């Protein structure tokens, strides 16, 4: 005997997820303006002084400008209402932007790596003091930008990402300063391309993480921090629930997850109790798991069996609303 579909559809929205408040728009604008200007200055002084470490750090800073733009875009897209064509709104556009960001960073890494290898083969003595002063300015700018987001880093994953990007940039600039001091003290010009390689490794590691996470989101993988088996077990432990099937959990955008599920209720649940069960489940899921958009469909059955194992029914039955999903 198959499951008879009830008309118990429920769409729940959690209110426990924080989004960047409006005043972070100013923080993004200031951070992007400061870092864009610094990238141009750092890259120019890097080529003038012959320091590939400065050029590599400029590439790293450029990646964080792109990261800030993506984070700002995510905050703006999250506020766009759904439309008849884009029924979830434009939240997923940040996933596409992140993939494009990762691709551009890979190209930048390749170009800087090529120049760094050439610098090993044909050493050029960099100007140590230029490295120190320019990177020192970078420490100030990156630290100041990170402080713009320190207030929201614990409540919003998007803001936390912006904060971590800029804090990491400040640390990389510290590495360039150390290399500049070492070159002044020892005259070892090979320290400059070695520092460049270290910075490229940092960029590459971050880029790989960005590409990996973006691909997972783009392929609708279960988001990090959500245990699919735990969600299923929690639902099935609820009174009146016989089985859960067609459970899907994915990210609409970074930090905002959605879930759909078919829940089979046992014979102790009457049709009059469906709304009560739905209401209980839709509040329980976001209260225990980081899922903000919950859609649940109740199904009745006199015995618990998996609809996925049933043979396909004729289209005429499907039109009458008795087919499985």
SETIMI-956651 format. One record per residue: residue in three letters; x, y, z of N, C-alpha, C, O, CB in turn. Coordinates in steps of 0.05 Angstrom, whole numbers, plus 5000, padded with zeros to 4 digits. Last residue first. Glycine has a CB too. Layout:
% residues N
ALAXYZXYZXYZXYZXYZ;...
***
This chain:
% residues 325
UNK513052254906514752474896517152364883518852524873515452664919;UNK507451854885509751924903511352144890510952214867511551684908;UNK500652024871503251914864505251994885504852184900504052004836;UNK495752244877496352014895499051894889499851694900494251804891;UNK493652654845494952724870495552484888495852524912493252904885;UNK491652584795489652574817490952614844489552614864488252314816;UNK496252574765494552814763492452824785491553034793493252824736;UNK497952064778499452294787497852544786498052714804502052324770;UNK494251764751494151764780495751994791494952114811495351494790;UNK495751884698493051954707492851954737491452124748491051764695;UNK500751664694500551954695497852044705497552244718501152084668;UNK501551084736500751224712500451514716499951614738498251104701;UNK507351024779504451004774503851144748505351314739502851114797;UNK513150614788511950864779508950824773508250604763513350974754;UNK513650214848513750254819512350514811510650614826512550014804;UNK517150404908514650334894515050374864516550554856512350504905;UNK521450594935521650314926519150234910519050014899521950134949;UNK520251094952522251074931522450794920523450754898525051154942;UNK517051034995515751084969517751054946516951004923514551354968;UNK517750555042519150765028518050795000518050604984522150705026;UNK512850485093514450375071515650605055514550825055512750185053;UNK508950355145511250505138512750365116513850155120513050555162;UNK501850375138504250235145506650385134506350535114504249935134;UNK498150735126497450535147499750355154499650205173495050365137;UNK499851415119500251135111499450955133499851015157503251085103;UNK500452075094499151885111499651605100499951565076496051935113;UNK505152605096503852395081502652195101503852145123505852245062;UNK506953295093506053065108504752865090503352935071504153145130;UNK512453665076509953555066509353305082510953115084510153485035;UNK515954255091515353985099512653905087510754055088515253955130;UNK521254695087518754615073518254315079519954145074518954655042;UNK524755225114523854955118521254905103519355045107523554885148;UNK530255605119527855575102527055285102528455115092528455685073;UNK534655575153532855805155530355775140528455925145534256035147;UNK538455175194536755165170534655385172533055385191535454885166;UNK542254965235542455215220541055205193542355215172545455285216;UNK537854635284539854625262539954895248537955045248539154395242;UNK534054735323536254555329538454545308540754455314535154275332;UNK530555095302531355145329533854965336535355035354529155085349;UNK529254905251531055135254531955195282534055335286529755385243;UNK525954445272528354425255530154665257532554625263527454375226;UNK521554645303523654475315526254475298528354485310522654195319;UNK518154905270519455055290521854905302523855025311517555145312;UNK516354495238517554725225518954905244520855045237515454875209;UNK514054135275516454055260517854305248520354315249515753865238;UNK509554415294511654325313514254265298516354345307510654075328;UNK506654485247507554725262509854645281511754795285505254845278;UNK505453955234507054125216508254365231510654425228505354225193;UNK502253805277504853665272506653835255509053865260504353395259;UNK497954155270499454165295502154035291504154135301497854015317;UNK496053995220497154265223498854295249500854435249494854475224;UNK494353465232496553515213497753795217500253825218495553495185;UNK489953335262492453405276494753475258496953535268493253165294;UNK486053185228485553435242488053525257488353755265483253395262;UNK487852685210488052915192487653185207488853385199486052895170;UNK491352395266488952435250489352665232491052845237486552475268;UNK496151945283495752225276493352245258493352135236498352345262;UNK496751405288495851545311495251835306493951975322497851525334;UNK498951195242496051195244495051335269492551375271495150905244;UNK504451665226503251395232500251425236499151645235504651265256;UNK506852045171505752035198504351765202503351645183503752265204;UNK512452205135510252015137509351995166510951925183511051735126;UNK514752765104514552635130512052465131509852555127514452845153;UNK519352995060516752865062516752705088518452535092516252685037;UNK522753625059522553345068519653255066517753415069523553315097;UNK527854125049525154015042525153725051527153585050524554045012;UNK531454695070530854405073528054345063526254495069531254315102;UNK536955165066534155085061533854785064535754635060533155175033;UNK541155665096540555395086537555345084535955465098541855195104;UNK545856135095542956115095542155855081542355835056541656365082;UNK551456145090550256205116547256195117546056245138551156475123;UNK551456295022553056235045551756335071551156565075555856365042;UNK544956094998547356254997549056195021548056055039546656564995;UNK542155635002541255824983543456034978543756134956538655964994;UNK544654985010545055265017543955444995544655414971548055325021;UNK540454415028542454555012542654845020540954945036541754534981;UNK537453805036538554035050540754165033542554025024539653955079;UNK532153365032534153515017534953755033533153905043533053594989;UNK529052755036530152965052532353105036534252975028531152865080;UNK525852315020526252545002527152795018526053015015523652614986;UNK522852145084524152085059524252335041523052535048522751855043;UNK521651885147522352125132523652035106525551875107524152315149;UNK516451585187518651565168519151835155517351995153518151355147;UNK512851685228513551405222516151385205517751205208511351265208;UNK511252115279512752085254513651805250515051695267515152285254;UNK508952125330507152115307508552095280507252045260505552365306;UNK514252495360511752335363509952355339509452575328510152435388;UNK520652475329518352625338515852455340515452275323517852855318;UNK524652185307524152135335521652295345520752245367526552225351;UNK525052365255523752105259523252035288521651865295525451885247;UNK527752855263525052855253523652585259521252585268524952905223;UNK532752645280531152825298528252835289526452825306532353105297;UNK534452355236533852215261532152385280530352285293536452135275;UNK535052785199533252565193532452425219530052375224534452365174;UNK539053075224536553205218534352985214532153005225536753385193;UNK543152695225542152795250539452925246537652895263544052995263;UNK544152635171543152405186542052485213540052365223545352195191;UNK546153145159543653045146542552815162540052805166544152955118;UNK548553645195548853355194546153235183544153235198549553225221;UNK551654235180549054105181549453805176550653725156547154215159;UNK556754415174555354495198552554375201551154415221555154785200;UNK556554525105558154465128556554565153555354775152560954605126;UNK550554315068552554515078554054415102553154245117551054775085;UNK550153825020549253895047551354085059553754015059548853645065;UNK550754114954551553934975550354015001549754255006554653914976;UNK549554384906547454334926548154124946546453964955544854254912;UNK553554544874552554274869550454194890549653954891554854074869;UNK554855034896553655024870552454764863550554744847555755094849;UNK557154874944554655024945553255004918550854974916555155314953;UNK561754624923559854474940557154614941555054484939561054434968;UNK564155054896563154824881561154664897559154564886565554654872;UNK565355374941563555474920562355244904560055244897564955684902;UNK569155064967566555124980564555224960562155154963567055335002;UNK573255044928571954804938569254854950567254724944573754664959;UNK574555594921573555434898572055184908569955114898575755364880;UNK576255714974574055864961572855704939570355674937575056134951;UNK580655354979578355334997575855474986573655374989579055455024;UNK583855554938582955284937580455244955578555114947585155084944;UNK584956064959583456034934582355754931580055724922585256104910;UNK587955955004585356085007583656054982581156014984585756375013;UNK592355714979590855564999588055685002586055545003592355555026;UNK594156144947593255894935591555724954589555614946595555724925;UNK595756514985593556584967592356324955589956294953594556764944;UNK599956215008597656305025595256365007593056285014598456555042;UNK603256164964602155924977599755994994597755844995604355784994;UNK604556694956603056554936601756304947599556224940604756484911;UNK607756775002605256924999603356784978600956764982605757214991;UNK611956434988610456385013607756525011605656405018611956485038;UNK613856684942612756414941611056344965608956214962615056214938;UNK615657174964613557174944612256894942609856874940614657264917;UNK619856984995617557105008615157114990612857064998618157385019;UNK623156844952622256634971619756734986617856584989624456554991;UNK624257334928622557134914621556914932619456804928624057024890;UNK627257554975624857684963623157484947620757464953625757914945;UNK631557244988629357255007626857374995624657305003630257405031;UNK635457324951633757094946631357094965629356954961635256834947;UNK638657734969636457804951634557574946632257624938637657904924;UNK641457865026640657615012638157674995635957675004639957385033;UNK643158255059643758295031642958045014643658034991646558345026;UNK642258275114643958055103644658095074646657985065642557795106;UNK639158725126641258635145643158435132645558435139639958505169;UNK635658785083637459015091639758915108641959015106635759225106;UNK633058295085634758365062636658595068638958595060632858445038;UNK630458325134632458125130634258185107636658135107631157845126;UNK626858745123628858775144631158575140633458655142627658745172;UNK623658485084625158735078627358785098629558855090623258975077;UNK621458065113623258005090624958255083627358225078621657915066;UNK618358355149620458185159622558125137624958125142619357925171;UNK614658575112616458745128618858595139621058685138614858875152;UNK612158105094613758265075615658455090617858495082611858435057;UNK609557945142611657775129613357925110615757885109610357535116;UNK605858355147607958325167610258155157612558215162606758195193;UNK602658225105604258465103606458465124608658565119602458715106;UNK600157765127601957735103603757985100606057955094600257695078;UNK597158005168599257825175601257785151603657765156598157555183;UNK593458295137595258445155597658265163599958365164593758535180;UNK590757875113592358065096594358215114596658255106590558265082;UNK587957665156590057505143591957685126594357635125588857285126;UNK584358075164586258015185588557845174590857885182584857855208;UNK581458045116583058285121585058235144587358335143581258525129;UNK578957535121580557615098582457835104584857825098578757695074;UNK576057585169578357405168580157465144582657445146577357115166;UNK572057965153573958025175576457845173578657945176572557975202;UNK569357685113570757945107572758005128575058095122568658175105;UNK567357255144569157205121570757455114573157445109567657105097;UNK563857535178566257385189568257335167570657355172565357125202;UNK559957695143561757905156564257775167566357885166560158055178;UNK557857185132558757355111560757565122562857615110556457495097;UNK556157005182558356865168559557035146561957025141557356605157;UNK554657385237554157355208556557235195558757345196553457635196;UNK556357415290553457375284552857315255550757205249551957615293;UNK561657525296560557295310557757225302556857005307560757355340;UNK562757985267564057735258562857495272562957275261566957755264;UNK561058505276559158315265560258045260558757875249557958425241;UNK565458785296563058775312561158555302559658435318561659045311;UNK569458775258569858615282567258585298566858375311572058745300;UNK569559075213567758845213567858685239566558475241568358665190;UNK573259465221570659545212568559325214566159375217570759655183;UNK577959185230576459285253573759385246571959395263578159515266;UNK579659085178578658865194577058965218575058835225581058695204;UNK581359605165579059495151577959255167575459225169579859395123;UNK585759655200583559845202581059735189578859755200584260115190;UNK589059245179588059235207585659415211583759335224590259305226;UNK589959455128588559195131587459165159585259055163590458965124;UNK592659935140590159935124588559675129586159685133590659975094;UNK597259755169595359955180592659935166590559925180596460235179;UNK599659415132598859315158596759495171594759405182601359285177;UNK600759775090598859555087597859435113595459375115600059335070;UNK604860065112602260205107600059995103597760025112602460385081;UNK608659655112607759765137605059915134603359895151609859955148;UNK609459585058608059365072607159465099605059375109609959125076;UNK612160075049609660015035608059795050605659825054610159925006;UNK616660025083614760245086612060185073609960235085615860505075;UNK619259545065618359575093616259795096614259745109620859655111;UNK620259635011618659405019617459445047615159405052620359145019;UNK623660065016621060095002619159875010616859915015621560104972;UNK628059835041626460035056623760085042621760125056628060305057;UNK629959475001628859375027627159575041625059515052631059295044;UNK629159404937629759624956628359554982625959574985628659894944;UNK632258804909629958984916630859194935632859174949627558824927;UNK636358614859636458694887634158884892634059104881639158824895;UNK634558064820634658354821634558444850632758354865632358484804;UNK636557464787636057614812636357914807638158014793637957524834;UNK634157054747635557314741635057504765633357674763634457434715;UNK631856614771633856574750635456824744637856804737632456474725;UNK628356864807630356674817632556634797634956624804628956394823;UNK625257144771626857294790628957114803631157214810625057424811;UNK622456734746624356894730626257054748628557094742622857084711;UNK619256594788621256404779623356544762625756484764619856174763;UNK616057064790617756994813619956794805622256824813616056874835;UNK613257044742615157264746617057204769619357274768613657524752;UNK610156584752611956594728614156804732616456764727610356644703;UNK607256754796609056524799611156524776613456474780607556264799;UNK603957144773605957224793608057004797610457064801604657284820;UNK600856814738602457034728604657114747606957164739600657274721;UNK598456454774600156354753601956574742604356524737598456244730;UNK595356804806597556644818599456544797601856554801596256394833;UNK591756994768593657174780595957024793598257114791592257354801;UNK588856524758590356654736592456834747594756844738588456804718;UNK586656444808588456244797590156354775592556294772586855994787;UNK583356894812585656864830587656664820590056704822584656794858;UNK579456774774581257004770583756994787585957064778579757264775;UNK577056334799578356304773580356534767582556484757576256284750;UNK575056564846577056354848578556324821580956284821575756084856;UNK571156904823573357014839575656814841577956884837572357084867;UNK567656544801569156724783571556844797573756874785567256944772;UNK565856324849567256154830568856314810571156254804565255974814;UNK563356774871565656644885567256464866569656464868564656494909;UNK559156854835561257064838563756944851566057004844560257304854;UNK556156404844557356444818559656644819561656614807555256534798;UNK554656524897556156274891557556294864559856224862554256024891;UNK551656974893554256994906555956744902558456764902553857044936;UNK546856814871548756954854551556974866553556994852547657234846;UNK543456604908545456424897547356554878549356434870544156194883;UNK539857024920541856944939544156784927546456814935540556794962;UNK535757264893538357254880540557164899542857234894538957524868;UNK529656874903531157124902533757084888534056904872531557234930;UNK527256414893528756424918530256694920531956724938530756194919;UNK524856504844523056454867524556444894523356474915521656194864;UNK525356864795527356774814525956734841525956914858529756984816;UNK520256944771522356804756524556704775525456474771523556994736;UNK517157214810516056974796518156814781517856574777513857064777;UNK522057334863520357424841519157174828520056954833521957594820;UNK524057514930523657324908521857444887520257624892522457064919;UNK527658134945525457944948525257754925526257804903522758104951;UNK534258244968532458244945530158044949530657814955533958184919;UNK537658165009535358335014533458344991531158454994536358615021;UNK541757864989540057735010537557905015535557795025541557695036;UNK544458224958542758024945540857894965538557834957544457814931;UNK547458504997545458644981543458444969541058494969546758814959;UNK550758105017549058245035546858385021544558395030550658445052;UNK553357964969551757764983549857905002547457825004553457564998;UNK556258434958554158344939552258144952549858144948555358224914;UNK559758415000557858634998555558564980553258614986559258894988;UNK562557954986561057965012558958185011556758145021563058005035;UNK564758124937562857894938561257894963558857844963564457624936;UNK567958544955565858594936563758364936561358414935566958624908;UNK571458254988569758455000567358524981565158554990571258715006;UNK574057944948572557814970570658004983568357934989574457704990;UNK576558344920574458184906572758044927570358024924575757984887;UNK580058494960578158694950575858554935573558624939579658894930;UNK582858024964581158094987579258324979577058344990582758185010;UNK585658024918583857804922581857874945579557794944585357544929;UNK588958464927586858474906584758254909582458304905588158454878;UNK592358254965590458464973588258494952585958554959591958724976;UNK595057894933593557794955591458004964589157934969595357724979;UNK597558254898595758054888593957944909591557904905597257834874;UNK600858504936598758664922596658474909594258534910600058844900;UNK604158084948602358184969600158354957597858354966603858344990;UNK606858054899605157824908603257914930600857834930606957594919;UNK609458544900607558484879605758254887603258264882609158414853;UNK612658474946610658684945608558634924606158674928611958964941;UNK615858054927614258014951612058224952609758164960616058034976;UNK618558264885616458094878614658024903612357954900617457834866;UNK621258884878620558694899618158524890615858624888619858834925;UNK623059314849623959054841623258834861624558624862626959054837;UNK621059814855623159734874624359454867626359374878622159724902;UNK617159814815619260024815621659934832623959974825618160284826;UNK613859394830615359374804617559574804619759524793613459434781;UNK612159584880613359324878614959294852617259204853611259104878;UNK609660064869612260074883613659804882616159794882611760144913;UNK605159844842606960024828609660034842611760014829605660314828;UNK602759524882603659394858605659574843607659484833601259334839;UNK601559924920603459714927604559574902606859514901602059504945;UNK597860254893600460364902602460144907604760174900599960534928;UNK593759884883594960024861597760134869599660114854593260254851;UNK592459734935593359524916594859664893596959574885590959364905;UNK590660214958593160094967594259884948596659874944592759974995;UNK585760284930587960484928590660364936592660414923587360734945;UNK583159824950583659864921585860064916587660014899581059954907;UNK582959925005584559704995585059724965587159634955583259445002;UNK579460375008582160385019583960175007586260224999582060345050;UNK574760174982576160414972579060424982580860464966574660674981;UNK573359735014574059694986575559934975577459894960571459654970;UNK572459995064574459785061575359745033577659715027573459525073;UNK568160335051570660445061572960245057575060315047570460525091;UNK564259955036565060165017567760285025569560315009563060395016;UNK563659635082564559515057565659735039567759695027562259365044;UNK561660035117564159895123565359765098567759785093563759685145;UNK556860155093558960365094561660235100563660325089558260575116;UNK554259675102554659765074556859985073558459985055552059875062;UNK553359625155555759495144556259565115558459525105555459195147;UNK548559865165550960025169553459885161555560015159551160095198;UNK544659475157545059665136547659815140548959895120542759865136;UNK547258825179545559055181546359265161548559255149545559175209;UNK547558195152549058435156547158675158545558715139551158485134;UNK543357745188544457855163545758115169545158245189542157875142;UNK542657175228543257455227544257525199545857375187545357535248;UNK537556735241539956785225540357085222538457225214539756645198;UNK532756625266535156635283537756685267539856685279535456375297;UNK528156545241528856825246531356845263531957055273526556965259;UNK526256095189527556155215528256445217528756575198530055975220;UNK520255935161522656105158523756155186522256255203521956375143;UNK516755405130517555555153520055715148521755625133517955365177;UNK511355165098513855315092514555475117513155665124513555495067;UNK508054565087508654785106511254905098513254765093508654685135;UNK502454175069505054305061505554535080503754675087504954395031;UNK498253725072499753855093502453955083504553825088500153675116;UNK494653425046495053695036496653855056496454105057492453835030;UNK497352765039495552955051496153235039497953255022495852965082;UNK498052224997498952495003496752655016494552675006499952634978;UNK498851575018496851775008497752045017498252095040494051705019;UNK503551104999502951335017500851505003501051564980505451505023;UNK501250444982502950684980502050894999500150865014502850794952;UNK501749765000500050005000501850255000503650275016498150005024;
***
